[in-house]
């Protein structure tokens, strides 16, 4: 029953439009550039975050 129901799932028009854009992005900005570490361990002080030039619309 579940397999038959799953086989009939059809995306909505809105989902199809989103898929047609063929573009997605994930931006993650953390403390690593300021600590020189590849991976943080969660113990970094927030005061380390000191960007000299930050242009979020760039």
N, CA, C and O atoms as a GROMACS GRO file, in nm:
protein
  232
    1UNK      N    1   0.080  -0.121   0.000
    1UNK     CA    2   0.000   0.000   0.000
    1UNK      C    3   0.084   0.127   0.000
    1UNK      O    4   0.060   0.217  -0.080
    2UNK      N    5   0.183   0.134   0.089
    2UNK     CA    6   0.265   0.255   0.100
    2UNK      C    7   0.343   0.277  -0.029
    2UNK      O    8   0.356   0.391  -0.074
    3UNK      N    9   0.395   0.172  -0.087
    3UNK     CA   10   0.472   0.185  -0.211
    3UNK      C   11   0.384   0.236  -0.324
    3UNK      O   12   0.427   0.321  -0.402
    4UNK      N   13   0.264   0.186  -0.334
    4UNK     CA   14   0.172   0.233  -0.439
    4UNK      C   15   0.140   0.381  -0.420
    4UNK      O   16   0.136   0.457  -0.517
    5UNK      N   17   0.116   0.420  -0.296
    5UNK     CA   18   0.085   0.560  -0.267
    5UNK      C   19   0.206   0.649  -0.299
    5UNK      O   20   0.190   0.756  -0.358
    6UNK      N   21   0.326   0.605  -0.261
    6UNK     CA   22   0.447   0.682  -0.287
    6UNK      C   23   0.474   0.695  -0.437
    6UNK      O   24   0.526   0.797  -0.482
    7UNK      N   25   0.438   0.594  -0.512
    7UNK     CA   26   0.462   0.596  -0.657
    7UNK      C   27   0.372   0.698  -0.727
    7UNK      O   28   0.399   0.737  -0.840
    8UNK      N   29   0.265   0.739  -0.661
    8UNK     CA   30   0.171   0.834  -0.722
    8UNK      C   31   0.193   0.978  -0.675
    8UNK      O   32   0.114   1.067  -0.709
    9UNK      N   33   0.298   1.003  -0.599
    9UNK     CA   34   0.326   1.139  -0.551
    9UNK      C   35   0.368   1.226  -0.668
    9UNK      O   36   0.456   1.189  -0.746
   10UNK      N   37   0.305   1.340  -0.680
   10UNK     CA   38   0.332   1.433  -0.790
   10UNK      C   39   0.369   1.569  -0.729
   10UNK      O   40   0.298   1.617  -0.640
   11UNK      N   41   0.478   1.631  -0.775
   11UNK     CA   42   0.515   1.762  -0.721
   11UNK      C   43   0.413   1.869  -0.757
   11UNK      O   44   0.345   1.859  -0.860
   12UNK      N   45   0.403   1.969  -0.673
   12UNK     CA   46   0.314   2.081  -0.702
   12UNK      C   47   0.378   2.169  -0.809
   12UNK      O   48   0.497   2.158  -0.837
   13UNK      N   49   0.300   2.255  -0.866
   13UNK     CA   50   0.352   2.349  -0.966
   13UNK      C   51   0.463   2.436  -0.908
   13UNK      O   52   0.561   2.465  -0.976
   14UNK      N   53   0.447   2.476  -0.783
   14UNK     CA   54   0.547   2.559  -0.716
   14UNK      C   55   0.679   2.482  -0.700
   14UNK      O   56   0.786   2.538  -0.719
   15UNK      N   57   0.671   2.354  -0.665
   15UNK     CA   58   0.791   2.272  -0.650
   15UNK      C   59   0.862   2.254  -0.785
   15UNK      O   60   0.984   2.256  -0.792
   16UNK      N   61   0.787   2.238  -0.889
   16UNK     CA   62   0.845   2.222  -1.022
   16UNK      C   63   0.917   2.350  -1.064
   16UNK      O   64   1.028   2.344  -1.117
   17UNK      N   65   0.855   2.465  -1.040
   17UNK     CA   66   0.919   2.593  -1.075
   17UNK      C   67   1.051   2.609  -1.001
   17UNK      O   68   1.150   2.655  -1.059
   18UNK      N   69   1.053   2.572  -0.873
   18UNK     CA   70   1.176   2.582  -0.794
   18UNK      C   71   1.284   2.491  -0.852
   18UNK      O   72   1.400   2.531  -0.863
   19UNK      N   73   1.248   2.370  -0.889
   19UNK     CA   74   1.344   2.275  -0.946
   19UNK      C   75   1.396   2.324  -1.081
   19UNK      O   76   1.513   2.301  -1.114
   20UNK      N   77   1.313   2.390  -1.158
   20UNK     CA   78   1.355   2.440  -1.289
   20UNK      C   79   1.461   2.550  -1.278
   20UNK      O   80   1.535   2.573  -1.374
   21UNK      N   81   1.469   2.615  -1.166
   21UNK     CA   82   1.570   2.719  -1.148
   21UNK      C   83   1.710   2.659  -1.142
   21UNK      O   84   1.808   2.728  -1.172
   22UNK      N   85   1.721   2.531  -1.104
   22UNK     CA   86   1.847   2.458  -1.101
   22UNK      C   87   1.958   2.533  -1.029
   22UNK      O   88   2.074   2.530  -1.070
   23UNK      N   89   1.922   2.598  -0.922
   23UNK     CA   90   2.022   2.673  -0.849
   23UNK      C   91   1.991   2.668  -0.700
   23UNK      O   92   1.877   2.687  -0.658
   24UNK      N   93   2.092   2.644  -0.625
   24UNK     CA   94   2.077   2.644  -0.480
   24UNK      C   95   2.209   2.692  -0.420
   24UNK      O   96   2.314   2.680  -0.482
   25UNK      N   97   2.202   2.744  -0.301
   25UNK     CA   98   2.323   2.791  -0.235
   25UNK      C   99   2.312   2.774  -0.085
   25UNK      O  100   2.204   2.786  -0.027
   26UNK      N  101   2.423   2.746  -0.026
   26UNK     CA  102   2.431   2.739   0.119
   26UNK      C  103   2.554   2.818   0.157
   26UNK      O  104   2.666   2.784   0.118
   27UNK      N  105   2.536   2.923   0.233
   27UNK     CA  106   2.648   3.007   0.273
   27UNK      C  107   2.664   2.995   0.424
   27UNK      O  108   2.570   3.019   0.500
   28UNK      N  109   2.782   2.959   0.464
   28UNK     CA  110   2.810   2.947   0.608
   28UNK      C  111   2.932   3.032   0.638
   28UNK      O  112   3.039   3.014   0.579
   29UNK      N  113   2.915   3.124   0.729
   29UNK     CA  114   3.026   3.212   0.765
   29UNK      C  115   3.050   3.191   0.914
   29UNK      O  116   2.964   3.223   0.996
   30UNK      N  117   3.164   3.140   0.948
   30UNK     CA  118   3.195   3.112   1.088
   30UNK      C  119   3.323   3.177   1.133
   30UNK      O  120   3.376   3.267   1.068
   31UNK      N  121   3.373   3.131   1.246
   31UNK     CA  122   3.493   3.189   1.305
   31UNK      C  123   3.622   3.134   1.247
   31UNK      O  124   3.729   3.191   1.272
   32UNK      N  125   3.618   3.027   1.172
   32UNK     CA  126   3.740   2.963   1.124
   32UNK      C  127   3.837   3.057   1.052
   32UNK      O  128   3.958   3.045   1.073
   33UNK      N  129   3.792   3.150   0.968
   33UNK     CA  130   3.887   3.240   0.905
   33UNK      C  131   3.962   3.328   1.005
   33UNK      O  132   4.073   3.373   0.978
   34UNK      N  133   3.902   3.351   1.120
   34UNK     CA  134   3.964   3.437   1.220
   34UNK      C  135   4.053   3.361   1.318
   34UNK      O  136   4.137   3.420   1.385
   35UNK      N  137   4.033   3.229   1.326
   35UNK     CA  138   4.114   3.148   1.419
   35UNK      C  139   4.226   3.074   1.349
   35UNK      O  140   4.318   3.025   1.414
   36UNK      N  141   4.218   3.065   1.216
   36UNK     CA  142   4.320   2.992   1.141
   36UNK      C  143   4.303   2.841   1.149
   36UNK      O  144   4.392   2.766   1.108
   37UNK      N  145   4.191   2.795   1.201
   37UNK     CA  146   4.163   2.652   1.213
   37UNK      C  147   4.073   2.607   1.098
   37UNK      O  148   3.991   2.683   1.048
   38UNK      N  149   4.092   2.482   1.058
   38UNK     CA  150   4.003   2.427   0.954
   38UNK      C  151   3.867   2.393   1.014
   38UNK      O  152   3.764   2.414   0.950
   39UNK      N  153   3.868   2.342   1.136
   39UNK     CA  154   3.744   2.306   1.204
   39UNK      C  155   3.746   2.364   1.345
   39UNK      O  156   3.845   2.351   1.417
   40UNK      N  157   3.637   2.426   1.383
   40UNK     CA  158   3.627   2.479   1.518
   40UNK      C  159   3.582   2.370   1.614
   40UNK      O  160   3.531   2.265   1.572
   41UNK      N  161   3.600   2.394   1.742
   41UNK     CA  162   3.557   2.296   1.842
   41UNK      C  163   3.449   2.352   1.934
   41UNK      O  164   3.410   2.288   2.031
   42UNK      N  165   3.402   2.473   1.903
   42UNK     CA  166   3.294   2.532   1.980
   42UNK      C  167   3.339   2.610   2.102
   42UNK      O  168   3.256   2.664   2.175
   43UNK      N  169   3.470   2.618   2.124
   43UNK     CA  170   3.519   2.690   2.242
   43UNK      C  171   3.573   2.828   2.206
   43UNK      O  172   3.623   2.899   2.293
   44UNK      N  173   3.563   2.866   2.080
   44UNK     CA  174   3.615   2.996   2.038
   44UNK      C  175   3.531   3.109   2.099
   44UNK      O  176   3.410   3.097   2.112
   45UNK      N  177   3.597   3.214   2.134
   45UNK     CA  178   3.528   3.330   2.191
   45UNK      C  179   3.460   3.410   2.080
   45UNK      O  180   3.520   3.431   1.975
   46UNK      N  181   3.337   3.454   2.100
   46UNK     CA  182   3.270   3.537   2.000
   46UNK      C  183   3.347   3.666   1.970
   46UNK      O  184   3.329   3.724   1.863
   47UNK      N  185   3.432   3.710   2.061
   47UNK     CA  186   3.508   3.833   2.038
   47UNK      C  187   3.610   3.816   1.925
   47UNK      O  188   3.665   3.915   1.876
   48UNK      N  189   3.635   3.692   1.884
   48UNK     CA  190   3.728   3.665   1.773
   48UNK      C  191   3.669   3.714   1.641
   48UNK      O  192   3.743   3.746   1.548
   49UNK      N  193   3.537   3.721   1.634
   49UNK     CA  194   3.468   3.763   1.512
   49UNK      C  195   3.486   3.913   1.494
   49UNK      O  196   3.412   3.992   1.551
   50UNK      N  197   3.585   3.950   1.413
   50UNK     CA  198   3.619   4.091   1.392
   50UNK      C  199   3.642   4.118   1.244
   50UNK      O  200   3.754   4.150   1.206
   51UNK      N  201   3.540   4.106   1.161
   51UNK     CA  202   3.562   4.133   1.018
   51UNK      C  203   3.595   4.281   0.996
   51UNK      O  204   3.526   4.370   1.046
   52UNK      N  205   3.700   4.305   0.919
   52UNK     CA  206   3.738   4.444   0.893
   52UNK      C  207   3.653   4.505   0.782
   52UNK      O  208   3.624   4.624   0.786
   53UNK      N  209   3.615   4.426   0.686
   53UNK     CA  210   3.528   4.471   0.578
   53UNK      C  211   3.423   4.364   0.555
   53UNK      O  212   3.456   4.253   0.512
   54UNK      N  213   3.300   4.396   0.582
   54UNK     CA  214   3.193   4.298   0.566
   54UNK      C  215   3.086   4.358   0.476
   54UNK      O  216   3.024   4.458   0.512
   55UNK      N  217   3.066   4.297   0.359
   55UNK     CA  218   2.969   4.345   0.263
   55UNK      C  219   2.875   4.229   0.229
   55UNK      O  220   2.900   4.155   0.134
   56UNK      N  221   2.766   4.212   0.306
   56UNK     CA  222   2.678   4.097   0.284
   56UNK      C  223   2.611   4.095   0.147
   56UNK      O  224   2.573   3.988   0.100
   57UNK      N  225   2.596   4.208   0.081
   57UNK     CA  226   2.534   4.211  -0.052
   57UNK      C  227   2.633   4.185  -0.164
   57UNK      O  228   2.595   4.180  -0.281
   58UNK      N  229   2.757   4.169  -0.130
   58UNK     CA  230   2.863   4.151  -0.229
   58UNK      C  231   2.842   4.026  -0.311
   58UNK      O  232   2.922   3.996  -0.400
   0.00000   0.00000   0.00000
